[in-house]
Amino acid sequence: MTRLEAVWAWRQPAPYEFERLDVPEPSAPGPGEVLLRFRLGGICGSDLPSFAGVCNAMHPQFGMVGAPLHELVADVVGSTVDRLRPGDRVVGTVIPAGLREVLAAPADQLHALSPTLSDREAIVVQPLATVLCALSRMRPAAGLRAAVIGLGPIGMLFCAALKAQGAHVTGVDRVDRSAHAELFGIDELV
């Protein structure tokens, strides 16, 4: 990796505002970590309260360099683990703060990506994994009737996953999602 004196990072100094900073480049990953170069970030619903200035107990890093973004696609540029090597493209979570050009992150929160997925497609892998993990605990069966309340990105992924498992899906939201209902497997829309 070419050494830089400083790399970019962003932080949120006030609600609805971001500022760019120059920060020292991390020198090397620690044990069990990888050094990443940012490619693309995904905004999680848990990031939105902090962005609006609301205290968020799940992510209390308001004002921290790199916050409030924690889902990303990145390139591995340094590694202390065998599973992820420099040159790998990964997806995962980097809590607390991933809005940085170069950052160290725990390797156990990252997964190598297939070259067949674009960055835009890959950024959905982490939220989809969250949905599939939750559904594996429910063990939905074919013929099940399910209601998904809240049809934001995670809710829509729940609808699609439930439909793929044979459920009759009712989607409930205060926003009209009829333009996307069929694509995400919603049988009834409220």
Backbone bond lengths (Angstrom), bond angles and torsions (degrees), N, CA, C in turn:
res aa  C-N    CA-C-N  psi(-1)  N-CA   C-N-CA  omega(-1)  CA-C   N-CA-C  phi
1 M - - - 1.444 - - 1.526 108.72 -
2 T 1.304 116.81 135.47 1.455 121.94 176.13 1.527 108.70 -70.87
3 R 1.299 117.37 129.54 1.461 121.28 -178.56 1.527 109.98 -78.74
4 L 1.292 115.40 133.04 1.454 122.29 175.62 1.513 108.47 -116.25
5 E 1.321 117.81 148.25 1.460 119.77 176.01 1.520 110.80 -71.48
6 A 1.315 115.94 -38.60 1.460 120.13 -179.89 1.518 108.86 -143.95
7 V 1.323 114.80 152.26 1.463 122.48 176.21 1.519 107.36 -127.61
8 W 1.325 115.82 162.73 1.455 119.05 -178.80 1.523 110.83 -80.78
9 A 1.303 113.73 153.55 1.463 123.25 171.33 1.519 106.65 -153.11
10 W 1.297 115.96 159.79 1.459 121.04 176.70 1.519 108.16 -123.33
11 R 1.299 115.69 152.07 1.456 121.34 172.27 1.513 107.65 -144.01
12 Q 1.314 115.48 165.12 1.449 120.92 -178.34 1.525 108.87 -111.26
13 P 1.335 118.00 102.28 1.460 120.53 -177.66 1.533 113.92 -78.28
14 A 1.338 116.81 -19.75 1.462 121.88 -177.91 1.528 108.08 -155.93
15 P 1.327 117.87 162.33 1.461 119.48 178.11 1.530 112.07 -53.11
16 Y 1.314 115.50 135.80 1.463 124.33 176.61 1.527 114.34 65.09
17 E 1.309 118.92 16.56 1.459 121.87 -179.29 1.525 110.64 -128.17
18 F 1.309 115.83 145.59 1.464 122.03 172.40 1.512 108.39 -128.36
19 E 1.324 116.17 150.15 1.459 120.19 172.38 1.520 108.60 -133.27
20 R 1.318 114.63 141.67 1.467 121.43 178.42 1.521 109.30 -87.13
21 L 1.324 115.01 139.10 1.456 122.05 179.58 1.516 109.59 -128.90
22 D 1.308 116.56 155.14 1.453 122.16 167.05 1.519 106.10 -101.21
23 V 1.340 116.82 124.94 1.462 121.97 -177.60 1.522 108.98 -125.48
24 P 1.324 117.96 156.67 1.465 119.39 177.17 1.531 110.67 -62.30
25 E 1.304 116.05 140.53 1.461 120.66 177.08 1.527 108.87 -73.06
26 P 1.337 118.05 132.54 1.465 119.08 175.77 1.527 109.34 -58.86
27 S 1.320 116.48 140.39 1.470 119.80 -175.43 1.524 112.69 -81.46
28 A 1.326 117.41 -39.19 1.460 120.22 -176.89 1.523 108.82 -163.57
29 P 1.323 117.02 152.18 1.466 119.07 175.80 1.519 110.67 -73.21
30 G 1.323 116.10 150.75 1.457 121.42 175.22 1.521 110.78 -83.50
31 P 1.319 118.03 -179.23 1.467 121.39 178.92 1.531 111.25 -56.58
32 G 1.332 116.45 131.08 1.455 121.53 179.77 1.514 114.59 75.86
33 E 1.323 116.90 9.87 1.465 121.08 -177.83 1.516 111.59 -114.65
34 V 1.331 114.28 165.44 1.453 122.23 169.86 1.521 107.75 -127.27
35 L 1.296 115.46 153.68 1.458 122.20 174.28 1.521 106.29 -98.21
36 L 1.329 116.28 128.26 1.463 122.16 -173.34 1.516 111.51 -118.04
37 R 1.344 115.05 148.77 1.463 122.65 168.80 1.528 106.24 -112.45
38 F 1.316 116.10 119.65 1.471 124.78 -176.51 1.527 111.74 -58.62
39 R 1.333 116.55 135.53 1.467 123.00 172.84 1.527 110.88 -115.79
40 L 1.351 116.42 -49.58 1.459 121.32 -174.70 1.515 109.03 -156.84
41 G 1.322 116.21 140.41 1.458 120.26 177.29 1.507 111.09 -116.70
42 G 1.318 115.66 154.91 1.457 122.38 176.35 1.524 109.17 -117.02
43 I 1.313 116.51 136.44 1.457 120.49 178.44 1.520 108.37 -86.88
44 C 1.310 116.06 118.72 1.460 123.48 178.50 1.523 108.37 -89.01
45 G 1.313 116.71 149.95 1.461 120.05 176.05 1.520 112.33 -56.72
46 S 1.334 117.06 -29.52 1.470 119.37 178.83 1.526 111.99 -72.37
47 D 1.346 118.09 -13.58 1.466 121.43 175.75 1.526 111.76 -79.69
48 L 1.317 117.40 -24.89 1.461 120.57 -171.29 1.526 114.68 -66.09
49 P 1.356 120.15 -41.41 1.473 117.27 177.71 1.530 112.36 -59.03
50 S 1.324 117.13 -43.58 1.468 119.53 178.33 1.522 110.72 -61.69
51 F 1.332 117.43 -41.95 1.459 121.17 178.89 1.529 111.05 -58.41
52 A 1.347 115.57 -35.69 1.466 120.53 -179.72 1.529 112.55 -84.65
53 G 1.335 117.73 -2.88 1.458 120.61 178.54 1.509 114.56 90.63
54 V 1.328 117.66 10.68 1.459 121.92 179.51 1.526 108.44 -90.79
55 C 1.310 116.83 134.00 1.461 120.67 177.68 1.528 108.50 -60.92
56 N 1.302 116.24 127.39 1.462 122.25 -176.37 1.527 107.44 -119.39
57 A 1.326 116.55 107.29 1.463 121.06 -176.53 1.528 112.20 -61.38
58 M 1.350 117.76 -29.54 1.464 120.64 -179.75 1.531 111.35 -73.57
59 H 1.318 117.24 -31.55 1.465 122.35 -177.70 1.529 108.95 -138.73
60 P 1.337 117.29 78.42 1.465 119.97 -174.65 1.529 114.52 -83.53
61 Q 1.316 118.37 25.94 1.459 121.69 -172.87 1.523 113.93 -89.83
62 F 1.316 118.74 23.55 1.459 121.12 -178.96 1.524 110.01 -51.31
63 G 1.319 116.74 129.55 1.450 122.26 179.09 1.515 114.26 88.17
64 M 1.326 118.48 -12.34 1.462 121.85 -179.91 1.529 109.17 -71.36
65 V 1.314 116.75 143.21 1.455 120.82 176.85 1.527 108.73 -59.04
66 G 1.327 116.31 127.71 1.453 122.34 179.18 1.520 115.20 92.76
67 A 1.329 118.24 -10.13 1.467 121.45 -178.33 1.525 108.91 -95.04
68 P 1.318 117.56 151.96 1.443 130.06 13.42 1.534 114.92 -106.45
69 L 1.276 120.90 39.49 1.466 121.41 -178.61 1.530 109.58 -104.39
70 H 1.339 116.94 130.29 1.467 119.06 -178.70 1.525 114.41 -135.00
71 E 1.312 119.64 2.61 1.470 122.26 175.39 1.516 107.90 -111.17
72 L 1.338 116.74 128.29 1.454 117.03 -177.90 1.512 113.85 -153.45
73 V 1.327 113.28 163.21 1.460 124.25 166.98 1.518 104.69 -111.60
74 A 1.342 116.29 134.30 1.463 119.92 -175.38 1.519 110.33 -150.45
75 D 1.321 115.25 166.34 1.461 122.38 173.26 1.520 108.63 -102.00
76 V 1.322 116.45 135.92 1.459 121.14 175.02 1.530 107.74 -77.02
77 V 1.334 116.06 125.85 1.472 120.43 178.37 1.530 111.62 -115.93
78 G 1.318 117.05 -8.38 1.456 122.17 175.71 1.520 108.15 -162.15
79 S 1.333 117.78 148.26 1.459 119.26 -175.27 1.521 111.62 -151.75
80 T 1.335 115.44 146.21 1.466 121.40 172.05 1.519 110.99 -112.41
81 V 1.336 117.33 9.53 1.475 121.42 -179.67 1.523 109.68 -123.73
82 D 1.316 116.81 151.26 1.465 121.17 -179.57 1.520 112.72 -74.13
83 R 1.330 117.48 -29.84 1.462 122.31 -174.10 1.529 113.11 -67.03
84 L 1.315 118.00 -30.78 1.464 122.29 -179.18 1.520 108.81 -124.85
85 R 1.315 115.46 125.17 1.467 121.44 -175.25 1.529 110.25 -119.04
86 P 1.333 117.00 157.23 1.472 119.19 174.74 1.530 110.67 -53.13
87 G 1.313 115.28 136.41 1.461 121.84 -176.93 1.513 112.83 100.01
88 D 1.342 118.21 -20.08 1.471 120.37 176.73 1.521 109.34 -69.00
89 R 1.319 115.76 144.38 1.463 121.90 172.02 1.521 105.57 -101.95
90 V 1.330 117.39 132.31 1.457 121.57 -173.35 1.521 110.85 -129.07
91 V 1.349 114.08 162.21 1.455 122.29 172.78 1.518 106.93 -131.95
92 G 1.333 116.13 150.21 1.457 118.97 176.65 1.506 111.83 162.73
93 T 1.334 113.43 -163.75 1.451 119.87 -179.66 1.522 109.37 -110.42
94 V 1.312 115.14 142.96 1.456 122.26 178.81 1.523 108.16 -130.32
95 I 1.301 115.21 75.75 1.462 120.78 -178.52 1.519 107.54 -83.62
96 P 1.316 119.61 130.56 1.449 124.87 18.69 1.519 115.68 -101.05
97 A 1.327 119.96 -13.79 1.459 116.79 -166.05 1.521 112.34 -151.42
98 G 1.343 116.78 108.82 1.451 120.47 -175.60 1.509 116.93 -109.02
99 L 1.310 118.24 4.43 1.459 120.63 -177.11 1.524 109.71 -85.63
100 R 1.355 113.42 65.60 1.460 122.44 -176.77 1.519 108.17 -141.19
101 E 1.313 117.03 147.61 1.464 120.71 179.29 1.520 111.76 -63.80
102 V 1.322 117.30 -43.54 1.465 122.83 178.53 1.523 107.53 -134.23
103 L 1.332 116.74 133.57 1.460 120.47 -179.10 1.518 110.26 -151.65
104 A 1.321 115.49 155.31 1.462 121.72 173.39 1.523 107.47 -95.04
105 A 1.340 115.96 141.68 1.462 120.33 -177.84 1.525 109.59 -147.17
106 P 1.348 117.36 152.04 1.460 120.72 176.59 1.531 110.88 -64.66
107 A 1.311 116.38 128.67 1.464 121.07 -178.43 1.517 112.33 -64.16
108 D 1.340 117.89 -28.55 1.466 119.44 -176.84 1.524 113.22 -71.82
109 Q 1.335 118.12 -5.60 1.461 122.17 176.54 1.529 112.43 -101.99
110 L 1.338 116.33 6.87 1.461 121.43 -173.67 1.523 110.48 -125.95
111 H 1.317 115.27 150.01 1.463 121.31 -179.73 1.521 109.61 -135.22
112 A 1.325 115.98 135.02 1.466 121.11 178.21 1.515 109.41 -65.08
113 L 1.324 115.70 144.75 1.457 121.98 -177.15 1.518 111.97 -106.70
114 S 1.307 114.65 149.96 1.452 121.95 171.53 1.524 108.75 -70.98
115 P 1.323 117.69 142.08 1.470 119.03 176.86 1.531 112.69 -68.40
116 T 1.335 117.91 -10.49 1.462 120.34 -179.64 1.521 112.72 -76.85
117 L 1.347 118.22 -17.21 1.461 121.07 178.68 1.521 110.12 -92.04
118 S 1.324 116.50 133.94 1.463 119.52 172.16 1.528 108.08 -73.95
119 D 1.313 117.27 165.29 1.462 120.41 176.13 1.524 110.87 -58.56
120 R 1.332 116.97 -41.24 1.471 120.88 -179.53 1.519 111.43 -63.91
121 E 1.312 117.99 -37.77 1.463 120.30 176.80 1.532 110.34 -72.00
122 A 1.307 115.99 -40.21 1.460 120.82 -175.28 1.521 113.07 -66.89
123 I 1.323 118.39 -31.10 1.460 119.96 -176.48 1.526 111.22 -63.94
124 V 1.322 117.81 -18.69 1.466 121.43 178.69 1.527 111.34 -82.89
125 V 1.322 118.41 -11.49 1.469 121.76 -177.29 1.521 111.28 -58.97
126 Q 1.325 119.03 -46.35 1.459 121.09 -177.17 1.531 111.61 -64.96
127 P 1.331 120.59 -49.57 1.468 118.68 176.85 1.531 112.51 -61.51
128 L 1.335 117.59 -38.13 1.466 119.72 178.13 1.522 110.71 -64.70
129 A 1.317 117.87 -38.82 1.469 120.59 177.25 1.523 110.86 -62.01
130 T 1.329 117.21 -37.40 1.464 121.19 176.71 1.524 110.57 -61.53
131 V 1.332 116.56 -44.86 1.467 121.75 178.63 1.523 110.50 -62.96
132 L 1.324 117.51 -48.25 1.469 120.62 -177.88 1.526 111.47 -64.68
133 C 1.322 117.53 -35.33 1.467 120.78 176.43 1.528 110.05 -63.63
134 A 1.333 117.36 -45.31 1.465 120.82 178.92 1.524 110.83 -62.57
135 L 1.323 117.11 -43.27 1.465 119.75 -179.90 1.523 111.94 -67.81
136 S 1.314 118.46 -30.59 1.472 120.10 178.72 1.523 110.49 -65.59
137 R 1.303 117.33 -26.31 1.469 121.25 176.83 1.522 111.32 -77.41
138 M 1.339 117.15 -26.38 1.467 121.82 -179.95 1.521 111.79 -85.84
139 R 1.315 116.75 -31.88 1.460 124.02 -174.40 1.540 111.87 52.81
140 P 1.337 116.50 60.47 1.465 118.41 179.31 1.528 111.13 -62.89
141 A 1.314 115.66 144.30 1.462 121.18 -178.08 1.522 110.03 -112.58
142 A 1.317 115.89 155.97 1.467 120.86 175.90 1.523 108.46 -56.09
143 G 1.318 116.23 141.91 1.450 121.36 -179.11 1.519 113.63 88.34
144 L 1.300 117.54 -7.19 1.454 122.52 178.39 1.520 109.38 -65.33
145 R 1.319 115.99 143.94 1.459 121.42 171.16 1.518 106.72 -104.24
146 A 1.330 116.23 125.39 1.464 120.70 -176.75 1.515 109.88 -128.19
147 A 1.325 115.60 142.23 1.460 121.68 172.70 1.517 107.88 -114.58
148 V 1.306 116.14 130.54 1.459 122.04 176.49 1.517 106.51 -111.15
149 I 1.327 115.68 117.63 1.459 121.40 -177.76 1.519 108.32 -100.46
150 G 1.326 115.06 115.81 1.457 121.68 -176.33 1.518 109.39 99.55
151 L 1.315 116.79 108.19 1.466 121.48 -174.19 1.527 111.81 -111.63
152 G 1.316 115.32 46.92 1.453 120.54 168.27 1.519 107.56 -77.00
153 P 1.318 118.38 -165.59 1.467 120.17 -177.83 1.529 114.52 -55.94
154 I 1.329 117.85 -45.29 1.469 120.15 -179.64 1.525 110.42 -68.77
155 G 1.313 117.24 -41.95 1.463 120.00 178.15 1.519 111.80 -60.49
156 M 1.323 117.06 -42.45 1.468 120.35 178.45 1.530 110.90 -64.85
157 L 1.343 117.18 -37.87 1.468 119.12 176.00 1.523 111.03 -65.11
158 F 1.342 117.38 -38.77 1.469 119.86 175.09 1.522 110.43 -59.97
159 C 1.336 117.48 -44.04 1.470 120.74 179.30 1.524 110.74 -58.26
160 A 1.314 116.51 -49.63 1.468 120.55 -178.14 1.517 111.52 -62.78
161 A 1.320 117.97 -42.05 1.464 121.11 -179.26 1.527 111.06 -68.50
162 L 1.324 117.43 -40.88 1.470 120.04 177.54 1.522 110.90 -63.82
163 K 1.330 116.67 -43.32 1.469 120.46 178.79 1.521 110.32 -61.53
164 A 1.340 117.26 -41.73 1.466 121.16 179.19 1.522 111.52 -62.54
165 Q 1.335 116.95 -23.81 1.461 121.07 178.58 1.529 111.97 -94.43
166 G 1.336 116.37 9.08 1.452 120.74 173.38 1.516 115.95 93.30
167 A 1.308 119.46 9.35 1.458 121.84 -178.32 1.520 111.65 -80.56
168 H 1.325 115.97 152.22 1.463 123.20 167.03 1.527 104.82 -87.07
169 V 1.341 117.34 120.78 1.466 121.42 -169.95 1.525 111.07 -110.83
170 T 1.331 114.86 126.17 1.454 122.04 170.60 1.522 106.99 -108.02
171 G 1.327 116.35 124.73 1.455 121.27 178.84 1.516 110.10 -104.72
172 V 1.322 116.21 134.43 1.460 121.84 -177.46 1.526 108.87 -123.59
173 D 1.336 116.23 124.61 1.462 119.78 177.60 1.516 108.79 -158.00
174 R 1.317 116.57 153.07 1.469 119.80 176.38 1.524 111.40 -80.55
175 V 1.350 116.58 -11.08 1.462 121.98 176.62 1.525 108.17 -100.04
176 D 1.318 117.36 138.46 1.462 121.22 178.88 1.532 110.20 -70.19
177 R 1.317 117.19 112.03 1.468 122.50 -179.21 1.533 110.85 -108.25
178 S 1.329 117.38 19.72 1.464 120.48 -175.71 1.524 112.96 -60.45
179 A 1.325 118.70 -29.03 1.468 120.75 179.62 1.529 111.83 -65.86
180 H 1.336 117.93 -22.00 1.465 121.58 -176.53 1.524 113.29 -116.24
181 A 1.330 117.07 -1.35 1.465 120.67 -173.72 1.527 112.57 -57.86
182 E 1.313 117.85 -49.02 1.463 120.57 -177.53 1.530 111.51 -64.34
183 L 1.315 117.11 -43.15 1.467 121.63 -179.39 1.532 111.68 -58.18
184 F 1.335 117.22 -36.03 1.466 121.38 -177.35 1.529 112.79 -99.48
185 G 1.327 117.67 11.95 1.467 120.84 172.22 1.514 115.16 78.46
186 I 1.312 118.23 23.55 1.458 121.00 -179.87 1.522 108.77 -85.04
187 D 1.339 116.37 119.80 1.471 121.75 -179.67 1.524 112.14 -82.41
188 E 1.325 116.12 -37.99 1.452 121.53 179.23 1.522 107.72 -132.83
189 L 1.322 115.24 140.60 1.455 120.25 -178.12 1.516 109.28 -121.90
190 V 1.313 116.79 127.19 1.470 122.73 178.86 1.519 107.53 -119.00
